[in-house]
Amino acid sequence: MYAILDIETTGGQFNEEGITEIAIYKFDGHEIVDQFISLVNPEKPIQPFVVKLTGINNAMLRTAPKFHEVAKRIVEITQDCILVAHNAVFDYRILRTEFRRLGYKFESHTICTVELAQKLLPEQPSYSLGKLVRALGIPMADRHRASGDALATVKLFKMLLEKDIDKEIVKEFIKFEIEKGIAPKLLDIVESLPSKTGIYYIHNEKNEIIYIGKSRNIRKRINQHFTGTTGKCKRIQAEVFAVTFDETGSELVAMLKESEEIKVHKPVYNRALKKTIFTWGIYLDKNPDGYLALKMQKTDTRKKEVTLFASQQQAQSELFKITEKYTLCQKINHLEEVKTNCFPFQLKQCNGACIGQENADEYNLRVTEFMEKEQFQGQNIVISDRGRTINERSAILIENGIYQGYCFYDLNYQINNVAILRNLIIPMPANRDTKNIIHYYLKRNKGHKIISF
């Protein structure tokens, strides 16, 4: 758990400031599960420049609770949490100073979103909270009030969690859990997981990620790991300390994340990593007459594929679907000839190449143009798909035909403003796997929208 907070103070000399307002949102890494917001009577006057900045004046605080009256609630909501704040050094110092005045030693692990943003968003011109969230298209209300700033920090922190491909934030959290020394039981772990689409990470007690997977139902899939009887399942059951997860809503985002993060983290219990997860493909090769023709074979990195598949069976099935739905061949009944010698154009586009009515050069040019269109070559598009909540969408950015990464958004202007969209995007390397994952998904799923820009 994380306790994301913001504190407004009276201003004044170092370590003599008093708290005028505090807001704390308890955040489980995915959503807010508790909150505490209150004005606080600092028992001292507020500096005039602070009144102008925050709008909080002395009259507003006369009937507000004093710090000792809210201290118990602060301890309760922050217990067993990592404190998160924008400029955490300041907020943590103020909080510890107030507790020290009460004779209580307040201690906590902290995370600073300024430092995180500087590391994960190095291109930003400013890391002040207001300018940063504006650049990221994050809506913000009540600037310089504790509740508004803390809520903006929650949204910023959630985005930074997504940007943290190396999982340093989550690993720090798991380390914090290990220090507490109590490993949750398998049943407790399963019960804490959502029955939603996403990617999951299984950690051992050394804080290592030992397995990464994706599922349309994370809880169900983890339960299968924990009840399985295979050698791998039993080893995972013996070593697991915690399971973390990222909801994606979109199965496409989950597939892309799983592919990349297995390559990054190299978990010991994932399958032996190969250069590609797609071992079979459909290729275009020229037949003896010089016409480009479909051919199924094992993946050949020296050739440019039409599409790739994880198994021979998938490739065969797709080739059969292609030849049944589309064909250039006018001899429709000669299915074997269609399978081996034709490229999938709709019937109305057929110019009779297979019976000599269109020469090879003309035919091959049409094939090449069709392929470029199908594979987004040189195109600038956004694939908008399901998000994690009903009000959210996911976005896959492709620029100049190359996959750039993904993000989540909830406002139309975020996806229609390319400058903001690029700030939101979690960058991912493009490779054969990502290209084929995208093509494979788009062929088999509806509900997505393609936006050109």
Phi, psi and chi 1 to 4 in degrees:
 res  aa     phi    psi   chi1   chi2   chi3   chi4
   1 MET       -  149.7  -71.7  -73.0 -177.2      -
   2 TYR  -121.5  140.1  -56.5   94.6      -      -
   3 ALA  -109.3  105.3      -      -      -      -
   4 ILE   -96.7  120.7  -58.4  178.7      -      -
   5 LEU  -132.7  161.7   77.9  155.9      -      -
   6 ASP  -143.9  140.3 -174.1   78.4      -      -
   7 ILE  -126.0  133.7  -68.0  172.3      -      -
   8 GLU  -104.9  142.2  -58.2  -61.9  -26.4      -
   9 THR  -127.0  174.5   69.1      -      -      -
  10 THR   -74.8  -19.4   57.7      -      -      -
  11 GLY    80.2  176.1      -      -      -      -
  12 GLY   120.9 -167.1      -      -      -      -
  13 GLN   -69.6  154.5  -66.5 -174.8    5.6      -
  14 PHE   -54.0  130.3 -175.0   81.9      -      -
  15 ASN    67.5   11.8  -88.2   -4.2      -      -
  16 GLU  -115.3    3.4  -66.7 -175.3    5.8      -
  17 GLU   -69.0  154.1  -50.1   98.6  -36.7      -
  18 GLY  -119.2  151.7      -      -      -      -
  19 ILE   -80.1  130.9  -65.5  176.4      -      -
  20 THR  -106.8  -24.5   59.4      -      -      -
  21 GLU  -157.9  143.6 -172.0  176.8   33.2      -
  22 ILE  -138.7  139.8 -174.7  168.3      -      -
  23 ALA  -134.7  130.5      -      -      -      -
  24 ILE  -131.8  126.5  -56.3  173.6      -      -
  25 TYR  -113.5  121.8  -69.0   96.6      -      -
  26 LYS   -83.8  122.6 -164.5  169.4 -174.7  176.5
  27 PHE  -128.1  127.5 -178.1   66.7      -      -
  28 ASP   -92.0   11.2   66.2    1.5      -      -
  29 GLY    99.1  -10.0      -      -      -      -
  30 HIS  -134.7  -37.3  -52.4  -80.6      -      -
  31 GLU  -153.4  162.7   60.1 -175.4   -1.4      -
  32 ILE   -78.3  128.8  -65.3  167.7      -      -
  33 VAL  -112.8  -10.1  -63.2      -      -      -
  34 ASP  -164.5  160.3 -165.2    5.5      -      -
  35 GLN  -155.0  154.3   65.6 -177.7   51.1      -
  36 PHE  -142.4  124.1  172.3   67.4      -      -
  37 ILE  -135.2  129.1  -56.6  167.3      -      -
  38 SER  -159.4  143.0  179.5      -      -      -
  39 LEU   -72.2  154.8  -69.7  169.8      -      -
  40 VAL  -135.2  132.3  179.5      -      -      -
  41 ASN   -79.4  112.1 -176.3  -17.0      -      -
  42 PRO   -81.6   -7.5   31.5  -34.1      -      -
  43 GLU    59.6   30.3  -58.8 -177.8   83.3      -
  44 LYS  -159.0  156.6   61.2  179.0   65.1  175.9
  45 PRO   -71.0  153.4   23.5  -32.6      -      -
  46 ILE   -90.6  139.6  -52.8  172.2      -      -
  47 GLN   -63.9  140.0  -63.7  -69.5  -44.7      -
  48 PRO   -55.4  -38.7  -26.2   34.5      -      -
  49 PHE   -68.2  -29.2   80.9   91.2      -      -
  50 VAL   -71.9  -39.2  176.2      -      -      -
  51 VAL   -58.2  -44.3  174.0      -      -      -
  52 LYS   -65.7  -37.1 -173.6  175.2 -179.9 -179.2
  53 LEU   -73.6  -44.9 -178.7   67.8      -      -
  54 THR   -99.3  -23.5   65.2      -      -      -
  55 GLY    82.5   -0.9      -      -      -      -
  56 ILE   -89.0  125.1  -60.4  172.5      -      -
  57 ASN  -119.7  172.2   57.3   48.4      -      -
  58 ASN   -61.5  -36.8  -65.2  -53.7      -      -
  59 ALA   -63.5  -37.5      -      -      -      -
  60 MET   -63.8  -24.5  -68.0  169.0   61.5      -
  61 LEU  -100.6   -3.1  -57.7 -180.0      -      -
  62 ARG   -60.3  -38.3  -72.5 -166.8 -172.5  109.6
  63 THR  -101.0    4.3   57.9      -      -      -
  64 ALA   -73.3  153.3      -      -      -      -
  65 PRO   -65.6  148.0   22.9  -32.9      -      -
  66 LYS   -81.0  165.7  -63.7  174.0 -176.8  177.1
  67 PHE   -60.0  -39.7 -175.9   78.5      -      -
  68 HIS   -64.0  -19.9   70.8   85.7      -      -
  69 GLU   -82.1  -20.8  -64.2  175.8  -81.4      -
  70 VAL  -108.7   -3.8  -60.7      -      -      -
  71 ALA   -60.4  -41.4      -      -      -      -
  72 LYS   -61.9  -41.8 -177.7 -179.8  177.7 -177.8
  73 ARG   -65.2  -37.2  174.2   63.4  173.2  139.3
  74 ILE   -64.2  -43.6  -66.8  171.0      -      -
  75 VAL   -62.1  -43.1  170.7      -      -      -
  76 GLU   -62.4  -46.7  -70.8  173.0  -13.4      -
  77 ILE   -76.0  -21.5 -162.2  171.3      -      -
  78 THR   -98.7   -5.3   59.3      -      -      -
  79 GLN   -62.3  134.3 -170.3  171.0   17.5      -
  80 ASP    60.9   27.8  -66.1  -30.3      -      -
  81 CYS  -120.6  154.5  -69.8      -      -      -
  82 ILE   -90.7  128.6  -64.3  177.5      -      -
  83 LEU   -76.0  132.7  -74.9 -174.4      -      -
  84 VAL  -125.5  131.9  179.8      -      -      -
  85 ALA  -154.4  157.8      -      -      -      -
  86 HIS   -86.1  106.7 -155.6   68.1      -      -
  87 ASN    74.2   64.0 -170.5    8.3      -      -
  88 ALA   -62.7  -28.2      -      -      -      -
  89 VAL   -57.8  -42.2  171.7      -      -      -
  90 PHE   -67.3  -54.0  172.7   79.8      -      -
  91 ASP   -63.1  -40.2  -66.1   83.8      -      -
  92 TYR   -66.4  -39.7 -174.8   48.3      -      -
  93 ARG   -64.0  -44.1  174.8  178.3   66.3   79.8
  94 ILE   -62.6  -43.8  -65.1  -64.9      -      -
  95 LEU   -64.5  -44.6 -151.9   51.6      -      -
  96 ARG   -65.5  -36.1  -66.1 -168.0   72.5 -167.3
  97 THR   -62.8  -44.7  -60.8      -      -      -
  98 GLU   -63.6  -42.7  -71.6  -74.4    4.0      -
  99 PHE   -67.8  -35.9  -85.2  109.6      -      -
 100 ARG   -62.6  -35.5 -170.5  165.1   57.8 -111.9
 101 ARG   -63.9  -24.4  -70.6  168.2 -176.6  161.7
 102 LEU   -91.6   -1.5  -61.6  178.4      -      -
 103 GLY    82.0   21.2      -      -      -      -
 104 TYR  -117.0  134.6  179.8   83.3      -      -
 105 LYS   -92.9  107.9 -171.8  175.1 -177.9  179.7
 106 PHE   -98.7  123.0 -178.7   87.1      -      -
 107 GLU  -135.2  145.8  -69.8 -173.0  -26.8      -
 108 SER  -161.4  153.6  177.0      -      -      -
 109 HIS   -71.4  147.9  -73.7   67.4      -      -
 110 THR  -131.8  153.6   63.0      -      -      -
 111 ILE  -131.8  133.2  -68.3  176.7      -      -
 112 CYS  -105.6  121.9  178.6      -      -      -
 113 THR   -74.2  -18.3   51.3      -      -      -
 114 VAL   -66.5  -48.7  174.0      -      -      -
 115 GLU   -65.0  -41.0  -65.6  174.8    2.5      -
 116 LEU   -61.4  -45.8  -80.1  179.4      -      -
 117 ALA   -64.0  -39.1      -      -      -      -
 118 GLN   -62.4  -33.1  -72.0  171.4  -20.9      -
 119 LYS   -81.3  -42.6 -178.6  175.6 -178.1  178.8
 120 LEU   -93.2  -17.7  -60.9  173.1      -      -
 121 LEU  -129.5   62.6  -58.5  168.2      -      -
 122 PRO   -66.9  -14.4   25.5  -34.8      -      -
 123 GLU   -86.8   -4.1   73.9  -73.9   -9.1      -
 124 GLN   -72.6  137.6  -68.7  -58.6  -48.1      -
 125 PRO   -74.9  -24.3   24.5  -32.2      -      -
 126 SER  -143.6  145.8  172.2      -      -      -
 127 TYR  -116.6   15.6  -66.0   93.4      -      -
 128 SER   -66.2  147.2   71.4      -      -      -
 129 LEU   -58.0  -45.8 -175.4   60.7      -      -
 130 GLY   -61.5  -49.5      -      -      -      -
 131 LYS   -69.6  -34.9  -69.1 -179.3  179.7  178.5
 132 LEU   -67.7  -48.7 -172.8   56.1      -      -
 133 VAL   -68.0  -30.5  -61.5      -      -      -
 134 ARG   -65.8  -41.6 -167.4  158.0   49.5 -115.9
 135 ALA   -65.5  -26.9      -      -      -      -
 136 LEU   -93.9    0.6  -63.4  170.5      -      -
 137 GLY    72.8   22.0      -      -      -      -
 138 ILE   -86.9  121.5  -63.0  174.1      -      -
 139 PRO   -65.7  142.8   21.6  -30.0      -      -
 140 MET  -141.4  131.6 -173.8  177.4 -169.1      -
 141 ALA  -123.4  157.1      -      -      -      -
 142 ASP    55.9   52.7  -62.9  -34.6      -      -
 143 ARG   -59.4  138.8  178.6   74.9  174.8  109.1
 144 HIS    68.2   17.6  -64.2  -58.8      -      -
 145 ARG  -112.7  146.5  -69.1  -64.1  -60.8  -92.9
 146 ALA   -58.2  -44.3      -      -      -      -
 147 SER   -66.4  -43.2   59.0      -      -      -
 148 GLY   -65.8  -44.3      -      -      -      -
 149 ASP   -68.8  -38.9  -73.7    1.6      -      -
 150 ALA   -67.8  -39.2      -      -      -      -
 151 LEU   -67.4  -38.6 -169.5   56.8      -      -
 152 ALA   -64.1  -35.8      -      -      -      -
 153 THR   -67.4  -35.6  -55.2      -      -      -
 154 VAL   -59.1  -49.4  169.9      -      -      -
 155 LYS   -64.8  -38.7  -65.2  174.7 -178.0  177.0
 156 LEU   -65.2  -45.3  173.0   62.7      -      -
 157 PHE   -63.3  -39.6 -177.1   62.8      -      -
 158 LYS   -61.2  -40.2 -170.9  173.9 -176.3 -179.9
 159 MET   -68.7  -38.4 -175.1  176.4  -65.7      -
 160 LEU   -67.8  -34.8  -67.9  171.6      -      -
 161 LEU   -58.3  -40.8  -83.1  170.1      -      -
 162 GLU   -69.6  -36.0  -66.2  158.8    4.9      -
 163 LYS   -73.1  -19.6  -68.3  -91.9 -169.1 -178.1
 164 ASP   -80.0   78.8 -175.5   19.4      -      -
 165 ILE   -62.7  -33.1  -56.1  -59.9      -      -
 166 ASP   -78.1   -4.3  -67.3  -29.4      -      -
 167 LYS    60.9   32.2  -64.9  -64.9  168.3 -172.1
 168 GLU   -67.0  -35.8  -68.8 -175.8    8.9      -
 169 ILE   -67.0  -48.3  -57.2  171.4      -      -
 170 VAL   -64.6  -40.3  171.4      -      -      -
 171 LYS   -63.1  -35.9  -74.0  178.5 -179.6  177.3
 172 GLU   -64.6  -38.5 -175.1   65.9   25.8      -
 173 PHE   -65.9  -44.4  174.2   75.1      -      -
 174 ILE   -62.7  -39.0  -61.5  -63.1      -      -
 175 LYS   -59.7  -40.7 -179.6 -178.8  175.7 -176.8
 176 PHE   -62.1  -42.0  173.6   65.2      -      -
 177 GLU   -66.2  -39.2  -67.5  -72.7  -61.9      -
 178 ILE   -63.5  -38.7  -69.7  170.3      -      -
 179 GLU   -61.4  -30.8  -72.6  173.7    2.0      -
 180 LYS   -70.6  -23.1  -70.9  158.4   60.2  177.8
 181 GLY    81.7    7.4      -      -      -      -
 182 ILE  -117.0  113.6  -58.1  174.0      -      -
 183 ALA   -85.1  127.0      -      -      -      -
 184 PRO   -67.1  148.7   24.2  -32.0      -      -
 185 LYS   -70.8  161.2  -63.2  177.7 -178.5  178.4
 186 LEU   -57.3  -42.4  -60.8 -175.4      -      -
 187 LEU   -63.0  -40.1 -177.3   60.1      -      -
 188 ASP   -63.6  -39.0  -66.9  -23.7      -      -
 189 ILE   -62.9  -47.9  -68.1  175.0      -      -
 190 VAL   -59.6  -44.4  171.7      -      -      -
 191 GLU   -65.0  -23.5  -71.1  -60.6  -44.6      -
 192 SER   -84.5   -4.5   69.5      -      -      -
 193 LEU   -98.8  151.2  -59.8  172.3      -      -
 194 PRO   -85.4  154.6   33.0  -35.6      -      -
 195 SER   -92.8   56.2  -60.1      -      -      -
 196 LYS  -130.6  169.4  -65.4 -176.6  177.8  179.8
 197 THR   -76.3  137.5  -60.7      -      -      -
 198 GLY   171.0 -165.7      -      -      -      -
 199 ILE  -120.3  143.5 -177.4  170.0      -      -
 200 TYR  -127.6  154.5   57.8   88.1      -      -
 201 TYR  -128.9  124.2  -51.1   81.7      -      -
 202 ILE   -99.7  124.0  -60.9  178.1      -      -
 203 HIS  -110.3  147.4  -54.5 -106.1      -      -
 204 ASN   -99.3 -177.3   64.7   13.4      -      -
 205 GLU   -75.6   -7.3 -160.1  166.7   -5.5      -
 206 LYS   -91.2    7.0  -66.0  179.6 -179.4  178.3
 207 ASN    72.2   21.9 -156.4   10.2      -      -
 208 GLU   -95.9  143.0  -61.7  165.3  -25.1      -
 209 ILE   -83.1  116.3  -64.0  173.9      -      -
 210 ILE  -102.4  -13.7   58.5  174.8      -      -
 211 TYR  -157.5  141.1 -170.5   82.9      -      -
 212 ILE  -128.2  136.5  -64.3  174.9      -      -
 213 GLY  -149.0  173.0      -      -      -      -
 214 LYS  -130.2  157.3   65.0  162.5  179.3   64.1
 215 SER  -165.0  153.9  178.5      -      -      -
 216 ARG   -80.6   -8.9  -75.1 -178.1  -71.2 -175.7
 217 ASN  -145.0   93.4 -173.8  -31.9      -      -
 218 ILE   -59.7  -45.9  -65.3  172.7      -      -
 219 ARG   -60.3  -45.7  178.0 -174.8  -70.3 -173.5
 220 LYS   -62.0  -41.7 -178.8  178.7  178.9 -179.1
 221 ARG   -67.5  -42.4 -174.3   71.2 -173.2   99.5
 222 ILE   -65.7  -37.5  -70.2  -64.1      -      -
 223 ASN   -60.4  -36.6 -171.5   57.5      -      -
 224 GLN   -65.1  -40.0  -70.1  170.3  -14.9      -
 225 HIS   -61.2  -42.4  -75.1  -56.4      -      -
 226 PHE   -79.5  -13.9  -71.1  175.2      -      -
 227 THR  -112.5   -3.1   57.4      -      -      -
 228 GLY   -68.6  156.2      -      -      -      -
 229 THR  -113.8    4.2   56.8      -      -      -
 230 THR   -71.4  163.5   64.9      -      -      -
 231 GLY   -58.7  -42.6      -      -      -      -
 232 LYS   -63.8  -45.0 -176.7  174.3   75.6  173.1
 233 CYS   -60.3  -42.0  -74.9      -      -      -
 234 LYS   -66.5  -36.3  -72.7 -178.1  177.6  179.3
 235 ARG   -68.1  -40.5  -71.7 -168.3  -67.3  -88.1
 236 ILE   -62.8  -44.1  -71.9  174.7      -      -
 237 GLN   -59.2  -36.7  -67.6  159.2   22.0      -
 238 ALA   -74.4  -28.4      -      -      -      -
 239 GLU  -103.9  -18.8  -65.9 -174.9   37.2      -
 240 VAL   -62.4  134.8   60.4      -      -      -
 241 PHE  -112.7  -37.6 -180.0   86.9      -      -
 242 ALA  -155.3  158.2      -      -      -      -
 243 VAL  -127.3  123.9  176.2      -      -      -
 244 THR  -111.1  164.3   57.3      -      -      -
 245 PHE  -152.5  158.8   63.2   91.9      -      -
 246 ASP  -125.5  116.7  -69.8  -27.4      -      -
 247 GLU   -71.2  141.6  -70.9 -177.7   29.1      -
 248 THR  -123.7  -20.4   60.9      -      -      -
 249 GLY    70.6  -55.2      -      -      -      -
 250 SER   -84.1  128.0  163.9      -      -      -
 251 GLU   -67.9  -30.9 -170.5  178.6    2.5      -
 252 LEU   -62.6  -45.5  174.2   56.2      -      -
 253 VAL   -62.0  -40.5  173.0      -      -      -
 254 ALA   -62.1  -42.4      -      -      -      -
 255 MET   -63.8  -43.3  -67.6  165.6   70.5      -
 256 LEU   -66.7  -42.4  -69.8  166.4      -      -
 257 LYS   -65.4  -44.4  -75.4 -166.0   69.7  173.3
 258 GLU   -59.3  -47.1 -179.9 -164.2   38.2      -
 259 SER   -58.2  -46.0  172.6      -      -      -
 260 GLU   -74.0  -42.3  177.7   56.5   25.1      -
 261 GLU   -74.4  -26.1  -60.1 -143.4  -19.9      -
 262 ILE   -64.2  -39.3  -72.8  173.8      -      -
 263 LYS   -66.9  -36.8  -69.8 -179.4  174.9   66.2
 264 VAL   -73.3  -49.5  170.6      -      -      -
 265 HIS   -91.4  -20.4  -63.0  -74.1      -      -
 266 LYS    48.1   57.8  -61.6  179.7  173.0   58.6
 267 PRO   -61.7  142.4  -18.7   32.5      -      -
 268 VAL   -65.4  -28.7   63.4      -      -      -
 269 TYR  -102.3    5.6  -67.0  128.7      -      -
 270 ASN   -78.1  160.4  -77.5   92.9      -      -
 271 ARG   -57.2  151.7  -73.4 -172.7  -52.8  177.0
 272 ALA   -50.6  124.8      -      -      -      -
 273 LEU   -72.8  135.7  -64.7  174.7      -      -
 274 LYS  -115.8  170.9  -57.2  173.8 -177.7  177.6
 275 LYS   -64.2  -28.1  -69.5 -176.5  178.8  178.9
 276 THR  -143.9  146.6  175.3      -      -      -
 277 ILE   -83.9   -7.9   60.4  175.1      -      -
 278 PHE  -101.9  112.7  -62.7   99.2      -      -
 279 THR  -100.4  -11.0   54.6      -      -      -
 280 TRP  -130.7  151.1  -78.8   81.7      -      -
 281 GLY  -150.2  166.8      -      -      -      -
 282 ILE  -109.3  126.9  -63.4  175.5      -      -
 283 TYR  -121.5  162.1  -66.4   83.4      -      -
 284 LEU  -102.5  121.6  -82.3  173.0      -      -
 285 ASP  -129.8  150.7  -84.1  -30.1      -      -
 286 LYS   -78.4  134.5  -72.7 -175.4  178.2  179.8
 287 ASN   -80.7  176.8   64.7   18.0      -      -
 288 PRO   -56.7  -23.5  -27.6   36.1      -      -
 289 ASP   -89.8    1.6  -62.8  -37.4      -      -
 290 GLY    91.4    5.4      -      -      -      -
 291 TYR   -91.3  139.2  -69.4   87.3      -      -
 292 LEU   -67.2  132.4  -71.3  171.0      -      -
 293 ALA  -136.6  152.7      -      -      -      -
 294 LEU   -73.5  140.7  -70.2  174.3      -      -
 295 LYS  -147.6  132.5 -179.5 -178.8  178.7 -177.9
 296 MET   -98.7  133.8 -175.1 -172.4   75.1      -
 297 GLN  -161.1  173.3   64.7  175.5   68.3      -
 298 LYS   -65.0  152.5  -75.1 -169.9  173.6 -177.9
 299 THR   -56.8  130.2  -60.2      -      -      -
 300 ASP  -124.9  106.5 -173.8  -17.8      -      -
 301 THR   -66.2  -12.1   56.3      -      -      -
 302 ARG   -82.3  -14.2  -62.3  167.6  -60.2  176.3
 303 LYS  -111.1  157.3  -65.2 -178.3  179.3  179.6
 304 LYS   -94.7  117.8 -172.4  174.6 -177.8 -179.5
 305 GLU   -85.6  157.7   71.4  -78.3   -9.7      -
 306 VAL   -75.7  -48.0  174.1      -      -      -
 307 THR  -162.4  156.4 -174.4      -      -      -
 308 LEU  -118.4  161.0  -65.1  176.6      -      -
 309 PHE  -140.2  158.6  -59.1   89.6      -      -
 310 ALA   -79.0  -16.7      -      -      -      -
 311 SER  -148.8  162.0   69.2      -      -      -
 312 GLN   -63.8  -37.2 -177.7  179.4    7.7      -
 313 GLN   -62.2  -42.8 -175.2  178.6    3.7      -
 314 GLN   -62.9  -41.5  -73.2 -179.3   -5.3      -
 315 ALA   -64.3  -44.1      -      -      -      -
 316 GLN   -62.3  -43.2  -73.6  175.9  -29.6      -
 317 SER   -62.5  -43.1  175.0      -      -      -
 318 GLU   -67.5  -40.2 -178.8   61.9   19.5      -
 319 LEU   -62.0  -39.7 -172.6   57.7      -      -
 320 PHE   -65.3  -42.7 -175.2   78.9      -      -
 321 LYS   -62.5  -42.4  -71.2  176.9 -176.9  177.0
 322 ILE   -59.5  -48.2  -72.4  172.4      -      -
 323 THR   -73.9  -21.7   53.9      -      -      -
 324 GLU   -80.3  -34.8  -75.7 -141.5  -51.1      -
 325 LYS   -87.6  -37.3 -173.9  173.9 -179.0 -179.4
 326 TYR  -128.6  149.8  -59.9  111.1      -      -
 327 THR  -167.2  149.5  178.8      -      -      -
 328 LEU   -95.2  -12.8  -92.9  177.2      -      -
 329 CYS   -75.6  128.2 -172.7      -      -      -
 330 GLN   -80.5  -16.2  -67.6 -174.3   -8.0      -
 331 LYS   -90.3   70.8  -59.8  174.4 -177.3  177.7
 332 ILE   -56.9  -34.0  -59.3  -63.0      -      -
 333 ASN   -73.0  -13.5   58.3  -34.8      -      -
 334 HIS   -89.8   73.8  -68.9 -131.0      -      -
 335 LEU   -62.0  -39.5 -170.9   55.7      -      -
 336 GLU   -62.8  -37.2  -72.5  -54.5  -46.6      -
 337 GLU   -66.6  -39.8 -175.2  172.8   -1.5      -
 338 VAL   -61.6  -44.0  173.9      -      -      -
 339 LYS   -61.6  -36.9  -79.0 -171.6  178.8 -178.8
 340 THR  -101.8  -21.2   56.8      -      -      -
 341 ASN  -120.9    3.5  -66.6  -40.6      -      -
 342 CYS  -126.5  149.1  -71.3      -      -      -
 343 PHE   -99.6  144.9 -171.7   80.7      -      -
 344 PRO   -76.7   87.5   27.7  -35.7      -      -
 345 PHE  -103.0  151.9  -85.7  107.9      -      -
 346 GLN   -64.1  151.5  -66.6 -179.1   24.6      -
 347 LEU   -52.8  -41.2  -75.1  170.3      -      -
 348 LYS   -66.5  -16.0   63.9 -178.3  180.0 -179.8
 349 GLN   -90.2   -4.2  -64.9  176.2  -66.0      -
 350 CYS   -66.8  127.6  177.7      -      -      -
 351 ASN  -110.9   11.5  -66.8  -22.8      -      -
 352 GLY    79.7   33.8      -      -      -      -
 353 ALA   -59.9  -37.8      -      -      -      -
 354 CYS   -74.1   -9.4   57.7      -      -      -
 355 ILE  -119.9   22.1   55.9  174.1      -      -
 356 GLY    80.9   12.9      -      -      -      -
 357 GLN   -91.3   -4.3  -66.3 -177.4    3.3      -
 358 GLU  -138.6  129.5 -178.7  179.9   24.7      -
 359 ASN   -74.9  164.0   67.0   47.9      -      -
 360 ALA   -62.3  -39.7      -      -      -      -
 361 ASP   -63.2  -45.6  -70.3  -19.8      -      -
 362 GLU   -64.1  -44.9  -67.5  172.0  -14.6      -
 363 TYR   -62.3  -47.2  171.8   79.9      -      -
 364 ASN   -65.6  -33.2  -66.9  -16.3      -      -
 365 LEU   -63.8  -43.2  178.6   60.9      -      -
 366 ARG   -64.4  -39.8  -68.6 -157.4  -61.1  130.7
 367 VAL   -61.3  -47.0  167.9      -      -      -
 368 THR   -62.1  -44.5  -56.6      -      -      -
 369 GLU   -62.9  -40.2  -70.1  174.8  -11.8      -
 370 PHE   -63.7  -42.9 -179.8   80.1      -      -
 371 MET   -62.0  -44.1  -85.7 -167.1   64.2      -
 372 GLU   -61.4  -39.7  -71.0  177.6   -8.7      -
 373 LYS   -66.7  -44.5 -177.9  178.7  178.7 -178.3
 374 GLU   -64.8  -32.6  -74.5  -70.2  -65.5      -
 375 GLN  -101.2   15.7  -62.7 -178.5  -12.2      -
 376 PHE    60.0   25.6  -52.5  125.6      -      -
 377 GLN   -62.3  125.0  -69.4 -171.2   21.4      -
 378 GLY    75.1    2.5      -      -      -      -
 379 GLN   -92.5  151.8  -63.9 -176.5   51.9      -
 380 ASN  -111.8  106.2  -64.7  -42.6      -      -
 381 ILE  -140.2  160.2   61.9  169.7      -      -
 382 VAL  -123.5  128.8  176.1      -      -      -
 383 ILE   -97.3  111.6  -58.2  168.4      -      -
 384 SER   -96.5  128.2  177.6      -      -      -
 385 ASP  -137.3 -170.7 -159.4    4.5      -      -
 386 ARG   -59.2  149.7  -63.0  178.1 -176.5   87.8
 387 GLY  -109.2 -169.2      -      -      -      -
 388 ARG   -83.3  -21.4  -61.9  162.8  -65.2 -169.2
 389 THR  -130.7  172.0   65.3      -      -      -
 390 ILE   -65.7  -25.2 -166.4  169.1      -      -
 391 ASN   -95.8    4.6  -63.7  -42.0      -      -
 392 GLU  -120.5  152.5 -176.6 -176.2   67.8      -
 393 ARG  -128.6  157.3  -60.8  -78.2  -71.2  174.2
 394 SER  -103.0  157.5   60.2      -      -      -
 395 ALA  -137.8  132.3      -      -      -      -
 396 ILE  -110.6  121.0  -54.7  -67.4      -      -
 397 LEU   -97.6  127.0  177.4   62.6      -      -
 398 ILE  -123.8  119.5  -63.9  173.6      -      -
 399 GLU  -120.6  132.0  -73.4 -168.3  -72.6      -
 400 ASN    52.6   35.8  -64.0  -42.1      -      -
 401 GLY    78.1    5.4      -      -      -      -
 402 ILE  -115.1  130.2  -60.5  172.5      -      -
 403 TYR   -63.7  127.2  168.7   60.9      -      -
 404 GLN  -103.6  -33.5  -58.5  -64.7  -39.1      -
 405 GLY   152.6 -167.7      -      -      -      -
 406 TYR  -136.4  167.4   71.3   92.7      -      -
 407 CYS  -160.8  176.9   69.9      -      -      -
 408 PHE  -121.9  146.7  -61.2   98.3      -      -
 409 TYR  -147.2  156.3   68.7   97.0      -      -
 410 ASP  -129.4    2.3   50.8   16.6      -      -
 411 LEU  -127.1  136.0  -60.9  170.7      -      -
 412 ASN   -59.6  -34.9  -77.2  -26.5      -      -
 413 TYR   -68.7  -20.1   85.8   87.8      -      -
 414 GLN   -69.1  -38.8  -70.4  174.6  -58.7      -
 415 ILE   -85.3  -23.6 -164.9  169.5      -      -
 416 ASN   -88.6   -9.2  -69.7  -40.2      -      -
 417 ASN  -106.1  104.1 -174.1  -40.6      -      -
 418 VAL   -61.8  -34.6  178.1      -      -      -
 419 ALA   -62.9  -44.3      -      -      -      -
 420 ILE   -69.3  -40.9  -70.6  178.7      -      -
 421 LEU   -58.6  -41.4 -177.8   62.5      -      -
 422 ARG   -64.3  -33.2  -71.8 -164.8 -176.3  101.4
 423 ASN   -69.2  -33.1  -73.6  -25.8      -      -
 424 LEU   -76.1  -29.7  -65.0  176.0      -      -
 425 ILE   -61.2  132.3  -74.6  -68.2      -      -
 426 ILE   -86.6  109.2  -66.0  106.3      -      -
 427 PRO   -66.3  139.6   22.8  -30.8      -      -
 428 MET  -135.9  141.4  -70.9  -79.1 -178.2      -
 429 PRO   -69.5  142.7   23.8  -32.3      -      -
 430 ALA   -91.5  137.4      -      -      -      -
 431 ASN  -154.1 -176.4   53.3   49.6      -      -
 432 ARG   -59.9  -38.8  -74.8 -177.9  170.5 -134.0
 433 ASP   -62.4  -48.3  -75.4   -6.0      -      -
 434 THR   -62.3  -42.8   57.1      -      -      -
 435 LYS   -59.8  -45.4 -177.9 -172.7   71.9  172.0
 436 ASN   -75.9  -30.5  -74.5  -71.5      -      -
 437 ILE   -61.0  -45.2  -74.6  169.8      -      -
 438 ILE   -63.0  -47.9  -67.4  169.7      -      -
 439 HIS   -63.5  -42.5  -69.6  158.8      -      -
 440 TYR   -60.6  -43.6 -174.4   83.7      -      -
 441 TYR   -68.2  -45.9  178.9   83.7      -      -
 442 LEU   -63.8  -30.8  -65.9 -176.9      -      -
 443 LYS   -69.7  -28.3  -75.3  179.6 -178.8  178.7
 444 ARG  -110.5   -2.8  -72.8  160.2  179.8   74.6
 445 ASN  -133.0  149.0  -65.6  -86.7      -      -
 446 LYS  -112.8  176.7  -63.2 -180.0 -179.7  178.9
 447 GLY    98.9  -11.4      -      -      -      -
 448 HIS   -91.5  162.4   60.0  -91.6      -      -
 449 LYS  -132.9  135.7  179.3 -179.4  179.1 -177.1
 450 ILE  -106.5  122.8  -63.7  179.7      -      -
 451 ILE  -113.8  124.5  -56.1  165.1      -      -
 452 SER   -93.1  148.6  -61.1      -      -      -
 453 PHE  -145.3      -   64.8   91.3      -      -
